Amino acid sequence: MLPAMAAKPTVAIVGPGRLGTALAVELKRAGYRVREIVSRSSGASRRKARELAGVTRARAATSETARLDAGLIWFCVPDREISSAARELAPRTAWKGKLVFHSSGALASEELNVLRRRGATVAAVHPLMTFVRGAIPSLEGVPFGVEGDASAVRAARGIVRSLGGQLFAVPKNRKAAYHAWGTFTSPLLVAMLVTMEQVARAAGLSKAASRQYMLPIVRQTLANYARLGPVGAFSGPIVRGDAAIVRKHLRVLQKVPGSREVYVALARAALRHLPVRNRRELERALRP
Ligand SMILES: NC(=O)c1ccc[n+]([C@@H]2O[C@H](COP(=O)([O-])OP(=O)(O)OC[C@H]3O[C@@H](n4cnc5c(N)ncnc54)[C@H](OP(=O)(O)O)[C@@H]3O)[C@@H](O)[C@H]2O)c1
């Protein structure tokens, strides 16, 4: 078995950002040896690499000094940087037998072709989870969408399992749709929450109060959705077919820039996918 294919290969993380930090910490916690954290060479980037290397007992390096002597090289750089970072690091080690992952949900493993041509086995391994500064989420039960060389996918399955996650295949030609879905699950959900804060201000609530007051109903909605599904979790004026109330909402939302468009788009989605009373009248109310 090649060292990279060992049950727990040693790891180098390229890009000590949001995902890179969480992965390095979680891999370390799961018993992997993190050998190297590779950053760009600016002062700020090196500081981040040093900090993460300290936490994971790894070596901090830059693209110019990286040894890349680990079995698994995991690129955690922004999507637009993956192929150029791979090109930059290509001459720094022998790639034959190494395992190389990137974590873009939108781009295919071909971004790593420069390393594949040098003998690495490659895969795109995308955790369907949100990683932000200041929070390291548990990876227990987290699905990871994967696509790539068969042997890299096999190795990824073992690694993801040891992190508590589970792998599922995402066909190359469906990655854009997969990632659009992923974008709805967290970033656009946050966009909706921030729109809610704006609407709450029109009701006289501060941002802080609106956040505090809306969390119980938002949490309960998610719990209902998980237990009862979308139809069981759907309440309010649209399911009741209360078109007069919807018209009142639309009038007042004109005062909150952008919120009316969001409301109309979501209300139309409700009419399309959920059971509602008085559908015709609601459709009329939601016309531009
Ligand atoms: N965050 C998430 O929720 C999430 C979830 C799933 C998948 N992903 C995927 O994870 C990848 C990284 O996303 P992120 O959110 O973690 O981005 P991020 O927080 O911006 O981190 C990217 C890191 O890569 C570094 N970097 C950029 N170019 C580099 C290079 N050539 N060599 C070495 N380091 C380099 C950046 O350093 P400097 O800019 O400081 O130099 C930064 O530390 C993306 O492919 C993304 O699609 C992210």
The ligand as a Tripos MOL2 file, in Angstrom:
@<TRIPOS>MOLECULE
LIG
   48    52     1     0     0
SMALL
NO_CHARGES

@<TRIPOS>ATOM
      1 N1        -16.0100   28.0300    4.3670 N.am      1 LIG1
      2 C1        -16.9150   27.1020    4.1000 C.2       1 LIG1
      3 O1        -18.0000   27.0790    4.6990 O.2       1 LIG1
      4 C2        -16.6160   26.0200    3.1030 C.ar      1 LIG1
      5 C3        -17.4500   24.8780    3.0910 C.ar      1 LIG1
      6 C4        -17.1840   23.8510    2.1930 C.ar      1 LIG1
      7 C5        -16.1320   23.9770    1.2900 C.ar      1 LIG1
      8 N2        -15.3610   25.1140    1.2990 N.ar      1 LIG1
      9 C6        -14.2630   25.2010    0.3150 C.3       1 LIG1
     10 O2        -13.0450   25.3570    0.9950 O.3       1 LIG1
     11 C7        -12.1440   26.1110    0.1980 C.3       1 LIG1
     12 C8        -11.6250   27.2710    1.0350 C.3       1 LIG1
     13 O3        -12.7070   28.0930    1.4270 O.3       1 LIG1
     14 P1        -12.6310   28.9630    2.7600 P.3       1 LIG1
     15 O4        -14.0200   29.4520    3.0090 O.co2     1 LIG1
     16 O5        -11.9070   28.2270    3.8070 O.co2     1 LIG1
     17 O6        -11.7410   30.1870    2.2320 O.3       1 LIG1
     18 P2        -10.8640   31.2140    3.1060 P.3       1 LIG1
     19 O7        -11.3660   31.3140    4.4880 O.co2     1 LIG1
     20 O8        -10.7570   32.4440    2.2680 O.co2     1 LIG1
     21 O9         -9.4330   30.5180    3.1810 O.3       1 LIG1
     22 C9         -8.6290   30.3390    2.0680 C.3       1 LIG1
     23 C10        -7.1950   30.2790    2.5570 C.3       1 LIG1
     24 O10        -6.3600   29.9490    1.4550 O.3       1 LIG1
     25 C11        -5.2160   30.8000    1.5010 C.3       1 LIG1
     26 N3         -4.6310   30.8540    0.1700 N.ar      1 LIG1
     27 C12        -5.0880   31.4750   -0.9360 C.ar      1 LIG1
     28 N4         -4.2780   31.2190   -1.9810 N.ar      1 LIG1
     29 C13        -3.2840   30.4140   -1.5260 C.ar      1 LIG1
     30 C14        -2.1350   29.8100   -2.1180 C.ar      1 LIG1
     31 N5         -1.8650   29.9840   -3.4210 N.pl3     1 LIG1
     32 N6         -1.3170   29.0430   -1.3440 N.ar      1 LIG1
     33 C15        -1.5760   28.8700   -0.0210 C.ar      1 LIG1
     34 N7         -2.6590   29.4330    0.6000 N.ar      1 LIG1
     35 C16        -3.4770   30.1810   -0.1480 C.ar      1 LIG1
     36 C17        -5.7590   32.0950    2.0240 C.3       1 LIG1
     37 O11        -4.7270   32.8580    2.5890 O.3       1 LIG1
     38 P3         -4.5280   34.4480    2.4090 P.3       1 LIG1
     39 O12        -5.6050   34.9620    1.5130 O.co2     1 LIG1
     40 O13        -4.5630   34.9380    3.8110 O.co2     1 LIG1
     41 O14        -3.1720   34.5380    1.8040 O.co2     1 LIG1
     42 C18        -6.6920   31.5910    3.1240 C.3       1 LIG1
     43 O15        -5.9690   31.3060    4.3050 O.3       1 LIG1
     44 C19       -12.9130   26.5420   -1.0440 C.3       1 LIG1
     45 O16       -12.6470   25.6400   -2.0910 O.3       1 LIG1
     46 C20       -14.3650   26.4160   -0.6090 C.3       1 LIG1
     47 O17       -15.2480   26.1640   -1.6890 O.3       1 LIG1
     48 C21       -15.5660   26.1220    2.1880 C.ar      1 LIG1
@<TRIPOS>BOND
     1     1     2 1
     2     2     3 2
     3     2     4 1
     4     4     5 ar
     5     4    48 ar
     6     5     6 ar
     7     6     7 ar
     8     7     8 ar
     9     8     9 1
    10     8    48 ar
    11     9    10 1
    12     9    46 1
    13    10    11 1
    14    11    12 1
    15    11    44 1
    16    12    13 1
    17    13    14 1
    18    14    15 2
    19    14    16 1
    20    14    17 1
    21    17    18 1
    22    18    19 2
    23    18    20 1
    24    18    21 1
    25    21    22 1
    26    22    23 1
    27    23    24 1
    28    23    42 1
    29    24    25 1
    30    25    26 1
    31    25    36 1
    32    26    27 ar
    33    26    35 ar
    34    27    28 ar
    35    28    29 ar
    36    29    30 ar
    37    29    35 ar
    38    30    31 1
    39    30    32 ar
    40    32    33 ar
    41    33    34 ar
    42    34    35 ar
    43    36    37 1
    44    36    42 1
    45    37    38 1
    46    38    39 2
    47    38    40 1
    48    38    41 1
    49    42    43 1
    50    44    45 1
    51    44    46 1
    52    46    47 1
@<TRIPOS>SUBSTRUCTURE
     1 LIG1         1 GROUP 0 **** ****
